[in-house]
Amino acid sequence: MFVLEEHRGKGMGRTLIEDLGQHMFFEGVDRFRFFCNKPAVEFYSKLGFSYQGESKSGLPFVYCERDSLKSIKDEKQLAKLYKVY
């Protein structure tokens, strides 16, 4: 998943990751791990992900723990969407 270059800087990527992270948190997911391209490491770091090194193929590996997923967006608003309350 990625945002086309001409649409970057408009908050689309942040919104996608925040919404996905909240959904995963409410579903009980403990970690969100994935590979990304090297220029994206800084972007994901700003969202609470931590750089873990590179894969055998040279792609950076990043992940976020469950507590970090919870804090991404307003919990009460999302709880209504996911009918947690």
HELIX and SHEET records of a PDB file:
HELIX    1   1 GLU A    5  HIS A    7  5                                   3    
HELIX    2   2 MET A   12  PHE A   26  1                                  15    
HELIX    3   3 LYS A   38  ALA A   40  5                                   3    
HELIX    4   4 VAL A   41  LYS A   46  1                                   6    
HELIX    5   5 ARG A   66  LYS A   70  1                                   5    
HELIX    6   6 GLU A   75  TYR A   82  1                                   8    
SHEET    1   A 3 ARG A  31  PHE A  35  0                                        
SHEET    2   A 3 PRO A  60  GLU A  65 -1                                        
SHEET    3   A 3 SER A  50  GLU A  54 -1                                        
END                                                                             
